Amino acid sequence: MARLQRQMAVAGWTPDAEALSCNPVKLWLYSVNLHGGPRMVTQAGAQLYREMLSGGGLMGELATQVPVPGDALSDALHFYDTLQEPDTDARQMLTMYLALYARSTRTWGMVKPLNQVEGAHFFVFDWMARDGKTRVLRPAHHHQPGPMSDDEVASLFHFVLDAHLRNHPADAPI
């Protein structure tokens, strides 16, 4: 947790509930665990979306502090999952690491510009591999208006899981 807090502080992040949610855009970020289900769903604000596209601002500063976004997100997920009741600060921190990870993936490059779609949904699905030590992160995206239903999210997760395991059977979940 201390390392995550240091990275965020060096990047200039301070908790501000208004900053991430102001001027919401048609981009939703999801964190979904195989066993625990949806951990967090958030709608991005215009500033966060612009920084995700440009790599500037807080995203750029955080990227200089985080050499491997997947490892940082894995640490943030571990911390978030230890909380009894995550507060606004914890949700904002997880949002920032989801955004940082998202923009580091090839999947982010497939998300269409928001002026071309009714809505964009970026997912980070995760599970613990059978070895009990490895957290597998798999990005995915989908375009549709409004938030996705639980059934739609579950269907997408199973599609992503099956596709991943065809190429990486050792990553089978516990």
N, C-alpha and C positions, 0 to 999 in steps of 0.2 A: 504494500500500500504506500509506503514512504516513497518508493521509487516512482510510482505512478503520480503521486502528488508533486514530487519534484519536477517531473517532466512537464506536467500541466502548468506549474508555477513558472518555470523557465520560459515556457511558451507564452506566458502572459495571461493565462486563463484564470478567471475568478468566477465563482458561481454567480449566475444571474439568470433567474427563471425567465425574464423577459427577453434576454438576448437570443436564446436559441429558438424561441417559439414565436417571435414577432414576425409579422408578414409571412405566415406559413405558405409554403409552395406545395405543388402536387408531387412531393417526394416523401415517401415513408421509409423509415429504416426499421428493420426488424432484427431482433436477436432471439433465436429459437433454439432450445436445447431438446435433444431427442427424448430424454426421460422427463424433463421438467416442463416441456411445452414452451409457449411464448414467454420469454423473460421480460421483454420490453418491446413496445412498438411506439415510435415517435414520428411526428411529422416535422420535417426540417423547416427551418426558417430561411428566408431569402438570403441572409448574410452567410449562413452556413453553406447553403447550396452554391453560392457564388465562390466561396473559398474552396469548396470541394472541386469545382471546375477549374479554378485558376491555380490552385496550390499556394495561394498567397494567404496573408493574414495569419490567423491562429493555426490553420492547417499547415501552412508553410513552416511556422515556428515549431509546431509540434513535430513535424516530420524531421527537422534537424536534430531533435532530441531522441527520436525513436528510430534506431537503425532497422528494426524488423517489426513492421506494424502488426503482423500476425502474432508475434510473441507478446507484444504490448497488449493487444486485445485479449489474448488468452489470460494474461495476468489480471486484466480488468474484469473479465468474466469470473475468474476465480474469486476475486475480492467481492464482486457484486453478489455472487451466490452465497457468500458467508454472512451477508447482512440479513437480519431478521425482517426488517421492513426498510427497503432502500428509500432514502429521502431524495429530495429534488437535486441536491448536489451529486449524489451517486448516479442518478439517472442522467444528469448532464455530462458527467465524466464518461459514462458508458457511451452516450451518444457521440461524444467527440472521438473516442477510440473506434467506434463503429464506422464513423465517417472517414477517419484516417485509414483504417483498414480497407474500406470500400474503394477509396480512390487509388489504392495501391494494387488493385486486382485488375485482371484483364476483363472480368465481368463488368466492372464499372464502365469500361469503354463501349459496352454494348447497350448501355442505358441511353435511350433516345433523349434528345433535348426536350425539356418540359413544354416548349411551345409546339411540339409535334405530337404529343400524346395526352390522353385524358388524365393520366397519372402514372407514376413510376414507383415501383416497390423494390427496394434492395434488401436482401436477406443475408444474414450470416447464420447458417445452421451449424450447430456444434454437437459433439458427443465425445465421450471418453472411449478410446480404442481398447480393445481386449487386453492390451498389456497393462492397463490401469494407470498409465503414466502420461500417455499422449492424448492431448485434446485436439481433435480434428476440427478444423474450421473449413466450411465450404460456402462460398458465396453463390448467390443466385439472384436473378431479377425477373420481374414480370411487369407488364404494362396493362393497366386497367384503371378506370376511375374509382376513387374512394378506397377505403381500407378493404383488405381481403378478409373473407370469413375464415373461421377456424378450420373448416373442412378444406378450403382452398389451400391454406397454408400447409396443412397436414399432407395433402396430396402432392404439393410441390416438394416438401421435405422428403417424402418417400421416393419420388422421382430422382432427386439429387443424391440421396443416400445410395440407391440402387446403381446409379451411374458411376458414383465414386468407387463403390465396392467392386465393380467389374474390373477396374484398373488397379485397385489397391485393396485386395482382399484382407491384408494384414490389419487394415484399419477398421475391421468389423467392430461394432460396438459391444460393450460389456453386456 
